[in-house]
């Protein structure tokens, strides 16, 4: 039977996993395209009811969702991917497109658990998809062609920017942009605390820093200038900014950030090995 015939009668998208990233993608997608053809699978009845009520999408069992939907977006934690694939193996065929956002899990691990020929695309999104400013990076598995990549890219483009990379780069992507929002939130939290220490009300300190972060990000994106150039434009000789930069360097903030991202990369590789050995 051909993949086209196997996929006959199926359309739309099933998001399998109603956690943070699954809901982030769901909310952005339905803002852009509506709820038609979108279903959710979630093993927790309480969470399933919450997601369904909030977004107006039906919640189905795995078998029914796979029977109805052509694209299956696996949005579960890496630790849970083995169990999900065992349940999914009897429900999919090459007429499906499986898109996985499980951090660290290689396409080869997913392909090995599913019937031969099922196309798999690995994606690393991030949570700003909630506000349509996500960064999603995708890679093709052994059976995914350009048309599959185009389809996955169109899906993720609804919630932000999309890039394609060789799969060997995905663990670095996970460490950099997948976990990246947490690094920025951490820095913003510290800067707000500094404002409070200096006597500003918390709400004012938060407003100052959030708008500064937003404006700085837009400058980075739109100016075409290197971060060093933008930083130097703020750093007057003998001024307040250079005094602050000196302290950041003295405390090793740059080295700490690099070490943190290296640790995230190592953990992504570790999660991939654990999923493969499941």
C-alpha positions as CSV (number, residue, x, y, z in Angstrom):
1,X,0.0,0.0,0.0
2,X,1.4,3.4,-0.9
3,X,1.9,6.1,1.7
4,X,-0.8,8.2,0.0
5,X,-3.4,5.5,0.2
6,X,-2.4,4.7,3.8
7,X,-3.0,8.4,4.6
8,X,-6.3,8.6,2.8
9,X,-9.1,10.2,4.8
10,X,-6.8,11.8,7.3
11,X,-6.2,15.5,7.7
12,X,-5.4,18.0,10.3
13,X,-3.1,17.9,13.4
14,X,-3.0,16.0,16.6
15,X,-0.9,17.5,19.4
16,X,0.1,14.7,21.7
17,X,1.0,16.1,25.1
18,X,-0.8,19.0,26.7
19,X,2.1,20.3,28.8
20,X,3.8,23.8,28.6
21,X,5.3,23.5,25.1
22,X,2.4,21.5,23.7
23,X,-0.1,24.2,24.9
24,X,2.2,27.0,23.7
25,X,2.2,25.6,20.2
26,X,-1.5,24.8,20.3
27,X,-2.4,28.4,21.4
28,X,-0.3,30.0,18.7
29,X,-1.6,27.7,15.9
30,X,-5.2,28.2,16.7
31,X,-4.7,32.0,16.9
32,X,-3.5,31.9,13.3
33,X,-5.6,29.2,11.8
34,X,-8.5,28.4,14.1
35,X,-9.4,25.1,15.8
36,X,-10.6,23.3,12.7
37,X,-8.8,19.9,12.3
38,X,-6.9,20.3,15.6
39,X,-7.2,17.7,18.3
40,X,-5.2,17.1,21.5
41,X,-4.2,13.9,23.3
42,X,-3.3,14.2,27.0
43,X,-3.1,11.3,29.4
44,X,-4.1,13.4,32.5
45,X,-7.9,13.8,32.5
46,X,-7.7,16.9,34.6
47,X,-5.1,18.5,32.3
48,X,-7.1,17.4,29.2
49,X,-10.2,19.0,30.4
50,X,-8.3,22.2,31.2
51,X,-6.7,22.5,27.8
52,X,-10.0,21.6,26.0
53,X,-11.9,24.3,27.9
54,X,-9.3,26.9,27.5
55,X,-8.8,26.5,23.7
56,X,-12.0,24.9,22.5
57,X,-10.4,21.8,20.9
58,X,-11.5,18.2,21.3
59,X,-9.4,15.8,23.3
60,X,-9.2,12.3,21.9
61,X,-7.5,9.0,22.7
62,X,-4.3,8.2,20.9
63,X,-5.7,5.7,18.5
64,X,-8.6,7.9,17.4
65,X,-6.4,10.9,17.1
66,X,-3.9,9.0,14.9
67,X,-6.8,7.6,12.8
68,X,-8.1,11.1,12.1
69,X,-5.0,13.2,11.9
70,X,-2.2,13.2,9.3
71,X,0.3,15.2,11.3
72,X,1.1,14.0,14.8
73,X,3.1,16.5,16.9
74,X,4.8,14.7,19.8
75,X,5.0,17.2,22.6
76,X,6.0,15.0,25.6
77,X,9.0,15.1,27.8
78,X,12.0,13.2,26.6
79,X,11.6,10.8,29.6
80,X,8.1,9.9,28.3
81,X,8.9,9.4,24.6
82,X,9.6,5.7,24.9
83,X,6.3,4.9,26.4
84,X,4.5,7.0,23.9
85,X,6.2,5.4,20.9
86,X,5.3,2.0,22.2
87,X,1.6,3.0,22.3
88,X,1.9,4.8,18.9
89,X,3.7,2.1,17.0
90,X,0.5,0.2,16.1
91,X,-1.4,3.4,15.1
92,X,0.9,5.1,12.5
93,X,2.0,4.4,8.9
94,X,4.1,6.2,6.3
95,X,1.0,8.3,5.4
96,X,1.5,10.2,8.7
97,X,4.0,12.9,9.4
98,X,5.4,12.7,12.9
99,X,6.9,15.9,14.2
100,X,8.7,15.6,17.5
101,X,9.6,18.4,19.9
102,X,11.0,16.1,22.6
103,X,14.3,17.7,23.6
104,X,17.4,15.6,22.8
105,X,15.6,12.7,21.2
106,X,17.1,11.8,17.8
107,X,14.9,11.0,14.8
108,X,16.6,7.6,14.6
109,X,15.2,6.7,18.0
110,X,11.7,7.6,16.9
111,X,12.0,5.9,13.6
112,X,13.3,2.6,15.2
113,X,10.2,2.4,17.3
114,X,7.7,3.1,14.5
115,X,6.8,1.1,11.3
116,X,9.4,1.3,8.5
117,X,9.1,4.4,6.3
118,X,7.2,6.8,8.7
119,X,8.6,10.3,8.1
120,X,9.9,12.0,11.2
121,X,10.9,15.7,11.6
122,X,12.6,16.8,14.8
123,X,11.9,20.3,16.0
124,X,13.3,22.4,18.8
125,X,10.8,25.2,19.6
126,X,10.7,27.5,22.6
127,X,8.1,29.0,24.8
128,X,7.8,32.4,23.2
129,X,5.6,30.6,20.7
130,X,2.9,31.5,23.3
131,X,3.2,35.1,22.0
132,X,3.9,34.2,18.3
133,X,7.6,35.0,18.8
134,X,9.0,31.5,19.0
135,X,12.2,30.2,17.5
136,X,11.8,26.7,16.0
137,X,14.6,24.8,14.5
138,X,13.9,21.6,12.5
139,X,15.7,18.7,11.0
140,X,14.6,15.8,8.8
141,X,14.8,12.2,9.7
142,X,15.7,9.4,7.2
143,X,12.3,9.2,5.6
144,X,11.3,12.9,5.6
145,X,11.7,14.7,2.3
146,X,11.6,18.4,1.4
147,X,7.8,18.3,1.2
148,X,7.6,17.0,4.8
149,X,10.0,19.8,5.9
150,X,7.9,22.4,4.2
151,X,4.8,21.1,5.9
152,X,6.5,21.2,9.4
153,X,7.9,24.6,8.7
154,X,4.5,26.0,7.7
155,X,3.1,24.6,10.9
156,X,5.8,26.2,13.1
157,X,5.9,29.4,11.2
158,X,2.5,30.2,12.7
159,X,4.2,30.8,16.1
160,X,7.4,32.5,15.1
161,X,10.6,32.1,13.1
162,X,11.8,28.8,11.7
163,X,15.3,27.6,10.7
164,X,16.5,24.3,9.3
165,X,19.7,22.7,10.5
166,X,21.5,19.3,10.1
167,X,20.3,17.1,13.0
168,X,23.8,17.0,14.4
169,X,23.3,20.6,15.5
170,X,20.1,20.0,17.3
171,X,21.6,19.5,20.8
172,X,23.4,22.8,20.5
173,X,20.2,24.4,19.3
174,X,18.4,23.0,22.3
175,X,20.9,24.4,24.7
176,X,20.9,27.8,23.1
177,X,17.4,28.7,22.0
178,X,15.3,25.9,23.4
179,X,16.4,26.6,27.0
180,X,17.3,30.2,26.1
181,X,14.2,32.0,27.4
182,X,15.0,30.7,30.9
183,X,18.4,32.4,30.8
184,X,16.8,35.8,29.8
185,X,14.1,35.4,32.5
186,X,16.9,34.7,35.0
187,X,18.8,37.8,34.1
188,X,15.7,39.9,34.1
189,X,14.8,38.6,37.6
190,X,18.3,39.6,38.9
191,X,18.0,43.0,37.3
192,X,14.6,43.6,38.9
193,X,16.0,42.6,42.3
194,X,18.8,45.1,41.7
195,X,16.3,47.8,41.1
196,X,14.5,47.0,44.3
197,X,17.8,47.0,46.2
198,X,18.4,50.5,44.8
199,X,15.0,51.7,46.2
200,X,12.6,51.3,43.2
201,X,9.2,49.8,43.6
202,X,9.0,46.3,42.2
203,X,6.4,47.2,39.5
204,X,8.5,50.1,38.3
205,X,11.7,48.1,38.2
206,X,10.0,45.3,36.2
207,X,8.5,47.8,33.8
208,X,11.9,49.4,33.2
209,X,13.7,46.2,32.6
210,X,11.1,44.4,30.5
211,X,10.8,47.4,28.1
212,X,14.6,47.7,28.0
213,X,14.9,44.0,27.2
214,X,12.3,44.3,24.5
215,X,13.8,47.4,22.9
216,X,17.3,45.8,23.0
217,X,16.1,42.7,21.3
218,X,14.4,44.7,18.5
219,X,17.7,46.6,18.1
220,X,19.7,43.4,17.8
221,X,17.2,42.0,15.3
222,X,16.7,45.1,13.1
223,X,20.0,47.1,13.2
224,X,22.2,44.6,11.6
225,X,25.0,45.6,14.1
226,X,27.1,43.2,16.1
227,X,26.2,43.1,19.9
228,X,29.6,44.5,20.7
229,X,28.9,47.6,18.6
230,X,25.5,48.1,20.3
231,X,27.0,47.7,23.7
232,X,29.9,50.1,23.0
233,X,27.4,52.7,21.8
234,X,26.0,52.7,25.4
235,X,29.4,52.5,27.1
236,X,30.8,56.0,27.5
237,X,34.3,56.5,28.8
238,X,34.4,56.7,32.5
239,X,30.6,56.4,32.7
240,X,28.1,54.2,34.6
241,X,27.9,51.5,32.0
242,X,31.6,50.7,31.9
243,X,31.6,50.5,35.7
244,X,28.8,47.9,35.5
245,X,30.6,46.0,32.7
246,X,33.7,45.8,34.7
247,X,31.8,44.1,37.6
248,X,30.2,41.7,35.2
249,X,33.6,40.7,33.9
250,X,35.1,40.6,37.4
251,X,32.4,38.1,38.5
252,X,32.8,35.9,35.4
253,X,29.3,36.4,34.0
254,X,30.3,35.7,30.4
255,X,32.2,32.5,31.4
256,X,29.2,31.4,33.6
257,X,26.8,31.8,30.7
258,X,29.0,29.8,28.4
259,X,29.4,27.1,31.0
260,X,25.6,27.0,31.6
261,X,24.9,26.5,27.9
262,X,27.5,23.8,27.7
263,X,25.8,22.1,30.6
264,X,22.4,22.3,28.8
265,X,24.0,20.8,25.7
266,X,25.5,17.9,27.7
267,X,22.1,17.3,29.3
268,X,20.4,17.2,25.8
269,X,22.8,14.5,24.7
270,X,22.2,12.6,27.9
271,X,18.4,12.7,27.3
272,X,18.9,11.4,23.8
273,X,20.9,8.5,25.0
274,X,18.4,7.7,27.7
275,X,15.5,7.7,25.1
276,X,17.5,5.5,22.8
277,X,18.3,3.0,25.5
278,X,14.7,2.9,26.8
